Amino acid sequence: MKTIKKVQLKLNECKYIPFLDDMEENTMYYSKEFQVASHKCFCGKNHECVTPIMDNMWSIEIINSDKFTMKPSILNNPCKCHYIITNGIANVV
């Protein structure tokens, strides 16, 4: 798998996920209370990617306020953008 670009991310821990139009670029919104993460796709096409944070789906490890890792990788539909998030950096492939 070849990395096309690397995107430095911010983590915004919040109770409620904002609407797509209110989301900032390169920001992951995470609601621990509702076990969900969401962001604008890193491809730049303004698609929303919603990721359920559950034991049998995805997990998020918060290292500090700037760094986090999500597992497994994320494939966003409908744009088919695929990336791996490690230490606050999305490796878009």
Secondary structure as GFF3:
##gff-version 3
##sequence-region A 1 93
A	DSSP	beta_strand	5	8	.	.	.	ID=ss1
A	DSSP	beta_strand	10	13	.	.	.	ID=ss2
A	DSSP	three_ten_helix	20	22	.	.	.	ID=ss3
A	DSSP	beta_strand	27	31	.	.	.	ID=ss4
A	DSSP	beta_strand	36	40	.	.	.	ID=ss5
A	DSSP	beta_strand	48	52	.	.	.	ID=ss6
A	DSSP	beta_strand	59	62	.	.	.	ID=ss7
A	DSSP	beta_strand	68	76	.	.	.	ID=ss8
A	DSSP	beta_strand	81	86	.	.	.	ID=ss9
A	DSSP	beta_strand	89	92	.	.	.	ID=ss10
###
